[in-house]
Amino acid sequence: MSDRNELGRQMAEKLHAAERALDAAVAEIGDLTGVMTRGRVEHGIAAVVGQEALEHVAECVGALTRARRALVEGHKQMARDARSMRITWGAVAGIDDKPNDGPRVPTTGHLREVPHHGTGDAARTAA
């Protein structure tokens, strides 16, 4: 490794990849629990069937969410350390060009109804 900035760049790239992987894992598990519950209902399977499996899978979301929080805190500390050591890591890798607080995508503040499949109910979502 030629210099500390290169080390910082490599660390930032790996950190960013780890953050994306955790986000993807949380999303996949959410999709899995949805398929498990919708599939059970759509196929007329009793609620007791698969309950234990669903509980185990749902526990993963909590564990991954805690891991994500730890990684976010690690990210903040790495950024502070890099600044104190005058290491450019985020600017090179594009890691720290995101806003620190709030949504990245502007919201309209308007809600619209989206029909829920199967029951005729509607869920409210941000437009």
Summary of the structure (lengths in Angstrom):
residues: 127
radius of gyration: 20.6
end to end distance: 47.3
largest distance: 62.2
contacts: 282
relative contact order: 0.14
helix: 61%
strand: 8%
